[in-house]
């Protein structure tokens, strides 16, 4: 299986954005600009591994907020 960091690098090259790892959650944030200012605007999405399903999830803020309410902390199943 492809690693999360390899997937994020390939994804960012494809959509022309930047990524920054979040070590506390094992996710990557996606940004339009390459800066390291934490808690600043500019993050438009996140990438994470869905454990046990061998797939990656790329989500936007709106999708993550909707999922949190809809699934009450349970991630939605992988599509595809």
mmCIF file of the N, C-alpha and C atoms, coordinates in Angstrom:
data_MODEL
# 
_entry.id   MODEL 
# 
loop_
_atom_site.group_PDB 
_atom_site.id 
_atom_site.type_symbol 
_atom_site.label_atom_id 
_atom_site.label_alt_id 
_atom_site.label_comp_id 
_atom_site.label_asym_id 
_atom_site.label_entity_id 
_atom_site.label_seq_id 
_atom_site.pdbx_PDB_ins_code 
_atom_site.Cartn_x 
_atom_site.Cartn_y 
_atom_site.Cartn_z 
_atom_site.occupancy 
_atom_site.B_iso_or_equiv 
_atom_site.pdbx_formal_charge 
_atom_site.auth_seq_id 
_atom_site.auth_comp_id 
_atom_site.auth_asym_id 
_atom_site.auth_atom_id 
_atom_site.pdbx_PDB_model_num 
ATOM 1   N N  . UNK A 1 1  ? 0.844   -1.187 0.000  1.00 0.00 ? 1  UNK A N  1 
ATOM 2   C CA . UNK A 1 1  ? 0.000   0.000  0.000  1.00 0.00 ? 1  UNK A CA 1 
ATOM 3   C C  . UNK A 1 1  ? 0.884   1.243  0.000  1.00 0.00 ? 1  UNK A C  1 
ATOM 4   N N  . UNK A 1 2  ? 0.457   2.233  -0.704 1.00 0.00 ? 2  UNK A N  1 
ATOM 5   C CA . UNK A 1 2  ? 1.159   3.516  -0.745 1.00 0.00 ? 2  UNK A CA 1 
ATOM 6   C C  . UNK A 1 2  ? 1.102   4.173  0.637  1.00 0.00 ? 2  UNK A C  1 
ATOM 7   N N  . UNK A 1 3  ? 2.182   4.832  1.033  1.00 0.00 ? 3  UNK A N  1 
ATOM 8   C CA . UNK A 1 3  ? 2.183   5.502  2.332  1.00 0.00 ? 3  UNK A CA 1 
ATOM 9   C C  . UNK A 1 3  ? 1.414   6.812  2.254  1.00 0.00 ? 3  UNK A C  1 
ATOM 10  N N  . UNK A 1 4  ? 1.003   7.307  3.406  1.00 0.00 ? 4  UNK A N  1 
ATOM 11  C CA . UNK A 1 4  ? 0.268   8.570  3.460  1.00 0.00 ? 4  UNK A CA 1 
ATOM 12  C C  . UNK A 1 4  ? 1.111   9.712  2.909  1.00 0.00 ? 4  UNK A C  1 
ATOM 13  N N  . UNK A 1 5  ? 2.366   9.786  3.295  1.00 0.00 ? 5  UNK A N  1 
ATOM 14  C CA . UNK A 1 5  ? 3.214   10.885 2.817  1.00 0.00 ? 5  UNK A CA 1 
ATOM 15  C C  . UNK A 1 5  ? 3.419   10.834 1.304  1.00 0.00 ? 5  UNK A C  1 
ATOM 16  N N  . UNK A 1 6  ? 3.585   9.638  0.737  1.00 0.00 ? 6  UNK A N  1 
ATOM 17  C CA . UNK A 1 6  ? 3.719   9.515  -0.717 1.00 0.00 ? 6  UNK A CA 1 
ATOM 18  C C  . UNK A 1 6  ? 2.439   9.939  -1.430 1.00 0.00 ? 6  UNK A C  1 
ATOM 19  N N  . UNK A 1 7  ? 1.298   9.520  -0.891 1.00 0.00 ? 7  UNK A N  1 
ATOM 20  C CA . UNK A 1 7  ? 0.025   9.908  -1.482 1.00 0.00 ? 7  UNK A CA 1 
ATOM 21  C C  . UNK A 1 7  ? -0.164  11.422 -1.433 1.00 0.00 ? 7  UNK A C  1 
ATOM 22  N N  . UNK A 1 8  ? 0.138   12.021 -0.290 1.00 0.00 ? 8  UNK A N  1 
ATOM 23  C CA . UNK A 1 8  ? -0.032  13.472 -0.138 1.00 0.00 ? 8  UNK A CA 1 
ATOM 24  C C  . UNK A 1 8  ? 0.877   14.224 -1.106 1.00 0.00 ? 8  UNK A C  1 
ATOM 25  N N  . UNK A 1 9  ? 2.115   13.788 -1.245 1.00 0.00 ? 9  UNK A N  1 
ATOM 26  C CA . UNK A 1 9  ? 3.030   14.436 -2.193 1.00 0.00 ? 9  UNK A CA 1 
ATOM 27  C C  . UNK A 1 9  ? 2.505   14.349 -3.620 1.00 0.00 ? 9  UNK A C  1 
ATOM 28  N N  . UNK A 1 10 ? 2.013   13.194 -4.012 1.00 0.00 ? 10 UNK A N  1 
ATOM 29  C CA . UNK A 1 10 ? 1.471   13.011 -5.355 1.00 0.00 ? 10 UNK A CA 1 
ATOM 30  C C  . UNK A 1 10 ? 0.208   13.847 -5.558 1.00 0.00 ? 10 UNK A C  1 
ATOM 31  N N  . UNK A 1 11 ? -0.651  13.865 -4.554 1.00 0.00 ? 11 UNK A N  1 
ATOM 32  C CA . UNK A 1 11 ? -1.891  14.641 -4.615 1.00 0.00 ? 11 UNK A CA 1 
ATOM 33  C C  . UNK A 1 11 ? -1.593  16.139 -4.737 1.00 0.00 ? 11 UNK A C  1 
ATOM 34  N N  . UNK A 1 12 ? -0.667  16.637 -3.915 1.00 0.00 ? 12 UNK A N  1 
ATOM 35  C CA . UNK A 1 12 ? -0.332  18.068 -3.937 1.00 0.00 ? 12 UNK A CA 1 
ATOM 36  C C  . UNK A 1 12 ? 0.298   18.486 -5.264 1.00 0.00 ? 12 UNK A C  1 
ATOM 37  N N  . UNK A 1 13 ? 1.083   17.623 -5.846 1.00 0.00 ? 13 UNK A N  1 
ATOM 38  C CA . UNK A 1 13 ? 1.654   17.910 -7.160 1.00 0.00 ? 13 UNK A CA 1 
ATOM 39  C C  . UNK A 1 13 ? 0.539   17.989 -8.204 1.00 0.00 ? 13 UNK A C  1 
ATOM 40  N N  . UNK A 1 14 ? -0.411  17.103 -8.105 1.00 0.00 ? 14 UNK A N  1 
ATOM 41  C CA . UNK A 1 14 ? -1.495  17.042 -9.066 1.00 0.00 ? 14 UNK A CA 1 
ATOM 42  C C  . UNK A 1 14 ? -2.418  18.257 -8.989 1.00 0.00 ? 14 UNK A C  1 
ATOM 43  N N  . UNK A 1 15 ? -2.767  18.699 -7.774 1.00 0.00 ? 15 UNK A N  1 
ATOM 44  C CA . UNK A 1 15 ? -3.712  19.812 -7.622 1.00 0.00 ? 15 UNK A CA 1 
ATOM 45  C C  . UNK A 1 15 ? -3.022  21.142 -7.332 1.00 0.00 ? 15 UNK A C  1 
ATOM 46  N N  . UNK A 1 16 ? -1.698  21.126 -7.285 1.00 0.00 ? 16 UNK A N  1 
ATOM 47  C CA . UNK A 1 16 ? -0.895  22.342 -7.068 1.00 0.00 ? 16 UNK A CA 1 
ATOM 48  C C  . UNK A 1 16 ? -1.233  23.045 -5.768 1.00 0.00 ? 16 UNK A C  1 
ATOM 49  N N  . UNK A 1 17 ? -1.020  22.316 -4.682 1.00 0.00 ? 17 UNK A N  1 
ATOM 50  C CA . UNK A 1 17 ? -1.193  22.903 -3.355 1.00 0.00 ? 17 UNK A CA 1 
ATOM 51  C C  . UNK A 1 17 ? -0.033  22.442 -2.483 1.00 0.00 ? 17 UNK A C  1 
ATOM 52  N N  . UNK A 1 18 ? -0.037  22.844 -1.235 1.00 0.00 ? 18 UNK A N  1 
ATOM 53  C CA . UNK A 1 18 ? 1.020   22.499 -0.289 1.00 0.00 ? 18 UNK A CA 1 
ATOM 54  C C  . UNK A 1 18 ? 0.422   21.693 0.857  1.00 0.00 ? 18 UNK A C  1 
ATOM 55  N N  . UNK A 1 19 ? 1.267   20.935 1.515  1.00 0.00 ? 19 UNK A N  1 
ATOM 56  C CA . UNK A 1 19 ? 0.794   20.144 2.653  1.00 0.00 ? 19 UNK A CA 1 
ATOM 57  C C  . UNK A 1 19 ? 1.716   20.345 3.842  1.00 0.00 ? 19 UNK A C  1 
ATOM 58  N N  . UNK A 1 20 ? 1.138   20.177 5.019  1.00 0.00 ? 20 UNK A N  1 
ATOM 59  C CA . UNK A 1 20 ? 1.900   20.254 6.255  1.00 0.00 ? 20 UNK A CA 1 
ATOM 60  C C  . UNK A 1 20 ? 1.418   19.144 7.175  1.00 0.00 ? 20 UNK A C  1 
ATOM 61  N N  . UNK A 1 21 ? 2.354   18.359 7.736  1.00 0.00 ? 21 UNK A N  1 
ATOM 62  C CA . UNK A 1 21 ? 1.940   17.251 8.613  1.00 0.00 ? 21 UNK A CA 1 
ATOM 63  C C  . UNK A 1 21 ? 1.446   17.758 9.958  1.00 0.00 ? 21 UNK A C  1 
ATOM 64  N N  . UNK A 1 22 ? 0.489   17.066 10.504 1.00 0.00 ? 22 UNK A N  1 
ATOM 65  C CA . UNK A 1 22 ? 0.007   17.329 11.854 1.00 0.00 ? 22 UNK A CA 1 
ATOM 66  C C  . UNK A 1 22 ? 0.331   16.079 12.661 1.00 0.00 ? 22 UNK A C  1 
ATOM 67  N N  . UNK A 1 23 ? 1.381   16.144 13.426 1.00 0.00 ? 23 UNK A N  1 
ATOM 68  C CA . UNK A 1 23 ? 1.867   14.950 14.136 1.00 0.00 ? 23 UNK A CA 1 
ATOM 69  C C  . UNK A 1 23 ? 0.907   14.463 15.217 1.00 0.00 ? 23 UNK A C  1 
ATOM 70  N N  . UNK A 1 24 ? 0.123   15.352 15.785 1.00 0.00 ? 24 UNK A N  1 
ATOM 71  C CA . UNK A 1 24 ? -0.768  14.937 16.870 1.00 0.00 ? 24 UNK A CA 1 
ATOM 72  C C  . UNK A 1 24 ? -1.963  14.122 16.361 1.00 0.00 ? 24 UNK A C  1 
ATOM 73  N N  . UNK A 1 25 ? -2.342  14.312 15.086 1.00 0.00 ? 25 UNK A N  1 
ATOM 74  C CA . UNK A 1 25 ? -3.497  13.579 14.555 1.00 0.00 ? 25 UNK A CA 1 
ATOM 75  C C  . UNK A 1 25 ? -3.136  12.639 13.416 1.00 0.00 ? 25 UNK A C  1 
ATOM 76  N N  . UNK A 1 26 ? -1.886  12.579 13.018 1.00 0.00 ? 26 UNK A N  1 
ATOM 77  C CA . UNK A 1 26 ? -1.442  11.743 11.896 1.00 0.00 ? 26 UNK A CA 1 
ATOM 78  C C  . UNK A 1 26 ? -2.185  12.084 10.611 1.00 0.00 ? 26 UNK A C  1 
ATOM 79  N N  . UNK A 1 27 ? -2.445  13.358 10.401 1.00 0.00 ? 27 UNK A N  1 
ATOM 80  C CA . UNK A 1 27 ? -3.084  13.843 9.190  1.00 0.00 ? 27 UNK A CA 1 
ATOM 81  C C  . UNK A 1 27 ? -2.176  14.871 8.537  1.00 0.00 ? 27 UNK A C  1 
ATOM 82  N N  . UNK A 1 28 ? -2.492  15.225 7.316  1.00 0.00 ? 28 UNK A N  1 
ATOM 83  C CA . UNK A 1 28 ? -1.828  16.327 6.626  1.00 0.00 ? 28 UNK A CA 1 
ATOM 84  C C  . UNK A 1 28 ? -2.876  17.393 6.346  1.00 0.00 ? 28 UNK A C  1 
ATOM 85  N N  . UNK A 1 29 ? -2.531  18.649 6.580  1.00 0.00 ? 29 UNK A N  1 
ATOM 86  C CA . UNK A 1 29 ? -3.420  19.733 6.176  1.00 0.00 ? 29 UNK A CA 1 
ATOM 87  C C  . UNK A 1 29 ? -3.010  20.181 4.782  1.00 0.00 ? 29 UNK A C  1 
ATOM 88  N N  . UNK A 1 30 ? -3.983  20.615 4.006  1.00 0.00 ? 30 UNK A N  1 
ATOM 89  C CA . UNK A 1 30 ? -3.743  21.086 2.640  1.00 0.00 ? 30 UNK A CA 1 
ATOM 90  C C  . UNK A 1 30 ? -3.936  22.590 2.617  1.00 0.00 ? 30 UNK A C  1 
ATOM 91  N N  . UNK A 1 31 ? -2.957  23.295 2.028  1.00 0.00 ? 31 UNK A N  1 
ATOM 92  C CA . UNK A 1 31 ? -2.994  24.750 1.976  1.00 0.00 ? 31 UNK A CA 1 
ATOM 93  C C  . UNK A 1 31 ? -2.728  25.243 0.574  1.00 0.00 ? 31 UNK A C  1 
ATOM 94  N N  . UNK A 1 32 ? -3.258  26.424 0.295  1.00 0.00 ? 32 UNK A N  1 
ATOM 95  C CA . UNK A 1 32 ? -3.015  27.052 -0.999 1.00 0.00 ? 32 UNK A CA 1 
ATOM 96  C C  . UNK A 1 32 ? -1.620  27.670 -1.040 1.00 0.00 ? 32 UNK A C  1 
ATOM 97  N N  . UNK A 1 33 ? -1.145  28.187 0.097  1.00 0.00 ? 33 UNK A N  1 
ATOM 98  C CA . UNK A 1 33 ? 0.157   28.837 0.172  1.00 0.00 ? 33 UNK A CA 1 
ATOM 99  C C  . UNK A 1 33 ? 1.089   28.050 1.078  1.00 0.00 ? 33 UNK A C  1 
ATOM 100 N N  . UNK A 1 34 ? 2.376   28.100 0.800  1.00 0.00 ? 34 UNK A N  1 
ATOM 101 C CA . UNK A 1 34 ? 3.369   27.374 1.583  1.00 0.00 ? 34 UNK A CA 1 
ATOM 102 C C  . UNK A 1 34 ? 3.822   28.238 2.755  1.00 0.00 ? 34 UNK A C  1 
ATOM 103 N N  . UNK A 1 35 ? 3.148   28.114 3.873  1.00 0.00 ? 35 UNK A N  1 
ATOM 104 C CA . UNK A 1 35 ? 3.575   28.823 5.079  1.00 0.00 ? 35 UNK A CA 1 
ATOM 105 C C  . UNK A 1 35 ? 3.430   27.898 6.273  1.00 0.00 ? 35 UNK A C  1 
ATOM 106 N N  . UNK A 1 36 ? 4.131   28.201 7.320  1.00 0.00 ? 36 UNK A N  1 
ATOM 107 C CA . UNK A 1 36 ? 4.092   27.362 8.514  1.00 0.00 ? 36 UNK A CA 1 
ATOM 108 C C  . UNK A 1 36 ? 3.403   28.071 9.671  1.00 0.00 ? 36 UNK A C  1 
ATOM 109 N N  . UNK A 1 37 ? 2.616   29.080 9.390  1.00 0.00 ? 37 UNK A N  1 
ATOM 110 C CA . UNK A 1 37 ? 1.915   29.793 10.453 1.00 0.00 ? 37 UNK A CA 1 
ATOM 111 C C  . UNK A 1 37 ? 0.743   28.944 10.913 1.00 0.00 ? 37 UNK A C  1 
ATOM 112 N N  . UNK A 1 38 ? 0.823   28.480 12.134 1.00 0.00 ? 38 UNK A N  1 
ATOM 113 C CA . UNK A 1 38 ? -0.226  27.617 12.677 1.00 0.00 ? 38 UNK A CA 1 
ATOM 114 C C  . UNK A 1 38 ? -1.438  28.453 13.081 1.00 0.00 ? 38 UNK A C  1 
ATOM 115 N N  . UNK A 1 39 ? -2.592  27.845 13.030 1.00 0.00 ? 39 UNK A N  1 
ATOM 116 C CA . UNK A 1 39 ? -3.858  28.466 13.398 1.00 0.00 ? 39 UNK A CA 1 
ATOM 117 C C  . UNK A 1 39 ? -4.152  29.704 12.558 1.00 0.00 ? 39 UNK A C  1 
ATOM 118 N N  . UNK A 1 40 ? -3.720  29.709 11.328 1.00 0.00 ? 40 UNK A N  1 
ATOM 119 C CA . UNK A 1 40 ? -3.995  30.805 10.400 1.00 0.00 ? 40 UNK A CA 1 
ATOM 120 C C  . UNK A 1 40 ? -4.906  30.303 9.295  1.00 0.00 ? 40 UNK A C  1 
ATOM 121 N N  . UNK A 1 41 ? -5.578  31.211 8.646  1.00 0.00 ? 41 UNK A N  1 
ATOM 122 C CA . UNK A 1 41 ? -6.435  30.832 7.529  1.00 0.00 ? 41 UNK A CA 1 
ATOM 123 C C  . UNK A 1 41 ? -5.571  30.301 6.396  1.00 0.00 ? 41 UNK A C  1 
ATOM 124 N N  . UNK A 1 42 ? -6.146  29.561 5.538  1.00 0.00 ? 42 UNK A N  1 
ATOM 125 C CA . UNK A 1 42 ? -5.431  29.033 4.390  1.00 0.00 ? 42 UNK A CA 1 
ATOM 126 C C  . UNK A 1 42 ? -5.573  27.532 4.236  1.00 0.00 ? 42 UNK A C  1 
ATOM 127 N N  . UNK A 1 43 ? -5.922  26.836 5.293  1.00 0.00 ? 43 UNK A N  1 
ATOM 128 C CA . UNK A 1 43 ? -6.129  25.385 5.200  1.00 0.00 ? 43 UNK A CA 1 
ATOM 129 C C  . UNK A 1 43 ? -7.497  25.156 4.559  1.00 0.00 ? 43 UNK A C  1 
ATOM 130 N N  . UNK A 1 44 ? -7.521  24.365 3.501  1.00 0.00 ? 44 UNK A N  1 
ATOM 131 C CA . UNK A 1 44 ? -8.796  24.088 2.848  1.00 0.00 ? 44 UNK A CA 1 
ATOM 132 C C  . UNK A 1 44 ? -9.170  22.614 2.895  1.00 0.00 ? 44 UNK A C  1 
ATOM 133 N N  . UNK A 1 45 ? -8.295  21.773 3.429  1.00 0.00 ? 45 UNK A N  1 
ATOM 134 C CA . UNK A 1 45 ? -8.630  20.356 3.495  1.00 0.00 ? 45 UNK A CA 1 
ATOM 135 C C  . UNK A 1 45 ? -7.628  19.566 4.306  1.00 0.00 ? 45 UNK A C  1 
ATOM 136 N N  . UNK A 1 46 ? -7.942  18.293 4.484  1.00 0.00 ? 46 UNK A N  1 
ATOM 137 C CA . UNK A 1 46 ? -7.103  17.378 5.241  1.00 0.00 ? 46 UNK A CA 1 
ATOM 138 C C  . UNK A 1 46 ? -7.036  16.042 4.535  1.00 0.00 ? 46 UNK A C  1 
ATOM 139 N N  . UNK A 1 47 ? -5.946  15.324 4.772  1.00 0.00 ? 47 UNK A N  1 
ATOM 140 C CA . UNK A 1 47 ? -5.788  13.977 4.223  1.00 0.00 ? 47 UNK A CA 1 
ATOM 141 C C  . UNK A 1 47 ? -5.440  13.057 5.380  1.00 0.00 ? 47 UNK A C  1 
ATOM 142 N N  . UNK A 1 48 ? -6.080  11.917 5.420  1.00 0.00 ? 48 UNK A N  1 
ATOM 143 C CA . UNK A 1 48 ? -5.797  10.941 6.475  1.00 0.00 ? 48 UNK A CA 1 
ATOM 144 C C  . UNK A 1 48 ? -5.967  9.535  5.926  1.00 0.00 ? 48 UNK A C  1 
ATOM 145 N N  . UNK A 1 49 ? -5.443  8.581  6.671  1.00 0.00 ? 49 UNK A N  1 
ATOM 146 C CA . UNK A 1 49 ? -5.611  7.164  6.342  1.00 0.00 ? 49 UNK A CA 1 
ATOM 147 C C  . UNK A 1 49 ? -6.834  6.674  7.104  1.00 0.00 ? 49 UNK A C  1 
ATOM 148 N N  . UNK A 1 50 ? -7.689  5.923  6.435  1.00 0.00 ? 50 UNK A N  1 
ATOM 149 C CA . UNK A 1 50 ? -8.806  5.283  7.124  1.00 0.00 ? 50 UNK A CA 1 
ATOM 150 C C  . UNK A 1 50 ? -8.309  3.906  7.541  1.00 0.00 ? 50 UNK A C  1 
ATOM 151 N N  . UNK A 1 51 ? -8.143  3.739  8.818  1.00 0.00 ? 51 UNK A N  1 
ATOM 152 C CA . UNK A 1 51 ? -7.565  2.516  9.368  1.00 0.00 ? 51 UNK A CA 1 
ATOM 153 C C  . UNK A 1 51 ? -8.436  1.300  9.070  1.00 0.00 ? 51 UNK A C  1 
ATOM 154 N N  . UNK A 1 52 ? -7.785  0.219  8.712  1.00 0.00 ? 52 UNK A N  1 
ATOM 155 C CA . UNK A 1 52 ? -8.474  -1.037 8.462  1.00 0.00 ? 52 UNK A CA 1 
ATOM 156 C C  . UNK A 1 52 ? -9.117  -1.146 7.094  1.00 0.00 ? 52 UNK A C  1 
ATOM 157 N N  . UNK A 1 53 ? -9.075  -0.064 6.314  1.00 0.00 ? 53 UNK A N  1 
ATOM 158 C CA . UNK A 1 53 ? -9.707  -0.109 4.998  1.00 0.00 ? 53 UNK A CA 1 
ATOM 159 C C  . UNK A 1 53 ? -8.717  0.144  3.872  1.00 0.00 ? 53 UNK A C  1 
ATOM 160 N N  . UNK A 1 54 ? -7.466  0.409  4.214  1.00 0.00 ? 54 UNK A N  1 
ATOM 161 C CA . UNK A 1 54 ? -6.404  0.617  3.240  1.00 0.00 ? 54 UNK A CA 1 
ATOM 162 C C  . UNK A 1 54 ? -6.764  1.650  2.176  1.00 0.00 ? 54 UNK A C  1 
ATOM 163 N N  . UNK A 1 55 ? -7.284  2.793  2.618  1.00 0.00 ? 55 UNK A N  1 
ATOM 164 C CA . UNK A 1 55 ? -7.564  3.873  1.681  1.00 0.00 ? 55 UNK A CA 1 
ATOM 165 C C  . UNK A 1 55 ? -7.333  5.214  2.369  1.00 0.00 ? 55 UNK A C  1 
ATOM 166 N N  . UNK A 1 56 ? -7.271  6.253  1.575  1.00 0.00 ? 56 UNK A N  1 
ATOM 167 C CA . UNK A 1 56 ? -7.040  7.597  2.066  1.00 0.00 ? 56 UNK A CA 1 
ATOM 168 C C  . UNK A 1 56 ? -8.314  8.408  1.925  1.00 0.00 ? 56 UNK A C  1 
ATOM 169 N N  . UNK A 1 57 ? -8.490  9.365  2.805  1.00 0.00 ? 57 UNK A N  1 
ATOM 170 C CA . UNK A 1 57 ? -9.634  10.261 2.719  1.00 0.00 ? 57 UNK A CA 1 
ATOM 171 C C  . UNK A 1 57 ? -9.114  11.684 2.587  1.00 0.00 ? 57 UNK A C  1 
ATOM 172 N N  . UNK A 1 58 ? -9.559  12.373 1.557  1.00 0.00 ? 58 UNK A N  1 
ATOM 173 C CA . UNK A 1 58 ? -9.260  13.786 1.368  1.00 0.00 ? 58 UNK A CA 1 
ATOM 174 C C  . UNK A 1 58 ? -10.567 14.510 1.623  1.00 0.00 ? 58 UNK A C  1 
ATOM 175 N N  . UNK A 1 59 ? -10.582 15.407 2.599  1.00 0.00 ? 59 UNK A N  1 
ATOM 176 C CA . UNK A 1 59 ? -11.836 16.076 2.941  1.00 0.00 ? 59 UNK A CA 1 
ATOM 177 C C  . UNK A 1 59 ? -11.630 17.571 3.092  1.00 0.00 ? 59 UNK A C  1 
ATOM 178 N N  . UNK A 1 60 ? -12.688 18.295 2.829  1.00 0.00 ? 60 UNK A N  1 
ATOM 179 C CA . UNK A 1 60 ? -12.679 19.736 3.021  1.00 0.00 ? 60 UNK A CA 1 
ATOM 180 C C  . UNK A 1 60 ? -13.246 20.036 4.400  1.00 0.00 ? 60 UNK A C  1 
ATOM 181 N N  . UNK A 1 61 ? -13.189 21.291 4.788  1.00 0.00 ? 61 UNK A N  1 
ATOM 182 C CA . UNK A 1 61 ? -13.719 21.683 6.088  1.00 0.00 ? 61 UNK A CA 1 
ATOM 183 C C  . UNK A 1 61 ? -15.216 21.392 6.175  1.00 0.00 ? 61 UNK A C  1 
ATOM 184 N N  . UNK A 1 62 ? -15.943 21.756 5.141  1.00 0.00 ? 62 UNK A N  1 
ATOM 185 C CA . UNK A 1 62 ? -17.393 21.538 5.152  1.00 0.00 ? 62 UNK A CA 1 
ATOM 186 C C  . UNK A 1 62 ? -17.715 20.058 5.261  1.00 0.00 ? 62 UNK A C  1 
ATOM 187 N N  . UNK A 1 63 ? -16.996 19.216 4.509  1.00 0.00 ? 63 UNK A N  1 
ATOM 188 C CA . UNK A 1 63 ? -17.251 17.784 4.546  1.00 0.00 ? 63 UNK A CA 1 
ATOM 189 C C  . UNK A 1 63 ? -16.926 17.209 5.914  1.00 0.00 ? 63 UNK A C  1 
ATOM 190 N N  . UNK A 1 64 ? -15.803 17.638 6.499  1.00 0.00 ? 64 UNK A N  1 
ATOM 191 C CA . UNK A 1 64 ? -15.411 17.131 7.817  1.00 0.00 ? 64 UNK A CA 1 
ATOM 192 C C  . UNK A 1 64 ? -16.426 17.523 8.875  1.00 0.00 ? 64 UNK A C  1 
ATOM 193 N N  . UNK A 1 65 ? -16.904 18.753 8.812  1.00 0.00 ? 65 UNK A N  1 
ATOM 194 C CA . UNK A 1 65 ? -17.896 19.203 9.787  1.00 0.00 ? 65 UNK A CA 1 
ATOM 195 C C  . UNK A 1 65 ? -19.200 18.432 9.616  1.00 0.00 ? 65 UNK A C  1 
ATOM 196 N N  . UNK A 1 66 ? -19.627 18.226 8.368  1.00 0.00 ? 66 UNK A N  1 
ATOM 197 C CA . UNK A 1 66 ? -20.836 17.454 8.111  1.00 0.00 ? 66 UNK A CA 1 
ATOM 198 C C  . UNK A 1 66 ? -20.687 16.015 8.583  1.00 0.00 ? 66 UNK A C  1 
ATOM 199 N N  . UNK A 1 67 ? -19.534 15.426 8.312  1.00 0.00 ? 67 UNK A N  1 
ATOM 200 C CA . UNK A 1 67 ? -19.305 14.033 8.713  1.00 0.00 ? 67 UNK A CA 1 
ATOM 201 C C  . UNK A 1 67 ? -19.313 13.892 10.223 1.00 0.00 ? 67 UNK A C  1 
ATOM 202 N N  . UNK A 1 68 ? -18.716 14.849 10.912 1.00 0.00 ? 68 UNK A N  1 
ATOM 203 C CA . UNK A 1 68 ? -18.661 14.775 12.369 1.00 0.00 ? 68 UNK A CA 1 
ATOM 204 C C  . UNK A 1 68 ? -20.075 14.775 12.955 1.00 0.00 ? 68 UNK A C  1 
ATOM 205 N N  . UNK A 1 69 ? -20.954 15.567 12.386 1.00 0.00 ? 69 UNK A N  1 
ATOM 206 C CA . UNK A 1 69 ? -22.322 15.607 12.870 1.00 0.00 ? 69 UNK A CA 1 
ATOM 207 C C  . UNK A 1 69 ? -23.097 14.361 12.451 1.00 0.00 ? 69 UNK A C  1 
ATOM 208 N N  . UNK A 1 70 ? -22.925 13.950 11.212 1.00 0.00 ? 70 UNK A N  1 
ATOM 209 C CA . UNK A 1 70 ? -23.698 12.844 10.674 1.00 0.00 ? 70 UNK A CA 1 
ATOM 210 C C  . UNK A 1 70 ? -23.293 11.504 11.277 1.00 0.00 ? 70 UNK A C  1 
ATOM 211 N N  . UNK A 1 71 ? -22.000 11.286 11.422 1.00 0.00 ? 71 UNK A N  1 
ATOM 212 C CA . UNK A 1 71 ? -21.518 9.987  11.869 1.00 0.00 ? 71 UNK A CA 1 
ATOM 213 C C  . UNK A 1 71 ? -21.086 9.980  13.332 1.00 0.00 ? 71 UNK A C  1 
ATOM 214 N N  . UNK A 1 72 ? -21.155 11.106 13.992 1.00 0.00 ? 72 UNK A N  1 
ATOM 215 C CA . UNK A 1 72 ? -20.807 11.242 15.404 1.00 0.00 ? 72 UNK A CA 1 
ATOM 216 C C  . UNK A 1 72 ? -19.464 10.594 15.718 1.00 0.00 ? 72 UNK A C  1 
ATOM 217 N N  . UNK A 1 73 ? -18.437 11.008 14.953 1.00 0.00 ? 73 UNK A N  1 
ATOM 218 C CA . UNK A 1 73 ? -17.084 10.538 15.207 1.00 0.00 ? 73 UNK A CA 1 
ATOM 219 C C  . UNK A 1 73 ? -16.681 9.310  14.433 1.00 0.00 ? 73 UNK A C  1 
ATOM 220 N N  . UNK A 1 74 ? -17.621 8.626  13.794 1.00 0.00 ? 74 UNK A N  1 
ATOM 221 C CA . UNK A 1 74 ? -17.284 7.442  13.006 1.00 0.00 ? 74 UNK A CA 1 
ATOM 222 C C  . UNK A 1 74 ? -17.015 7.871  11.567 1.00 0.00 ? 74 UNK A C  1 
ATOM 223 N N  . UNK A 1 75 ? -15.886 7.493  10.986 1.00 0.00 ? 75 UNK A N  1 
ATOM 224 C CA . UNK A 1 75 ? -15.601 7.911  9.613  1.00 0.00 ? 75 UNK A CA 1 
ATOM 225 C C  . UNK A 1 75 ? -16.542 7.214  8.628  1.00 0.00 ? 75 UNK A C  1 
ATOM 226 N N  . UNK A 1 76 ? -16.889 7.907  7.539  1.00 0.00 ? 76 UNK A N  1 
ATOM 227 C CA . UNK A 1 76 ? -17.718 7.276  6.516  1.00 0.00 ? 76 UNK A CA 1 
ATOM 228 C C  . UNK A 1 76 ? -16.932 6.195  5.799  1.00 0.00 ? 76 UNK A C  1 
ATOM 229 N N  . UNK A 1 77 ? -17.605 5.220  5.196  1.00 0.00 ? 77 UNK A N  1 
ATOM 230 C CA . UNK A 1 77 ? -16.886 4.161  4.490  1.00 0.00 ? 77 UNK A CA 1 
ATOM 231 C C  . UNK A 1 77 ? -16.180 4.697  3.251  1.00 0.00 ? 77 UNK A C  1 
ATOM 232 N N  . UNK A 1 78 ? -15.106 4.044  2.849  1.00 0.00 ? 78 UNK A N  1 
ATOM 233 C CA . UNK A 1 78 ? -14.378 4.425  1.642  1.00 0.00 ? 78 UNK A CA 1 
ATOM 234 C C  . UNK A 1 78 ? -15.270 4.194  0.438  1.00 0.00 ? 78 UNK A C  1 
ATOM 235 N N  . UNK A 1 79 ? -15.177 5.091  -0.504 1.00 0.00 ? 79 UNK A N  1 
ATOM 236 C CA . UNK A 1 79 ? -15.900 4.862  -1.758 1.00 0.00 ? 79 UNK A CA 1 
ATOM 237 C C  . UNK A 1 79 ? -14.917 4.386  -2.798 1.00 0.00 ? 79 UNK A C  1 
ATOM 238 N N  . UNK A 1 80 ? -15.339 3.527  -3.647 1.00 0.00 ? 80 UNK A N  1 
ATOM 239 C CA . UNK A 1 80 ? -14.478 3.072  -4.729 1.00 0.00 ? 80 UNK A CA 1 
ATOM 240 C C  . UNK A 1 80 ? -13.991 1.746  -4.563 1.00 0.00 ? 80 UNK A C  1 
# 
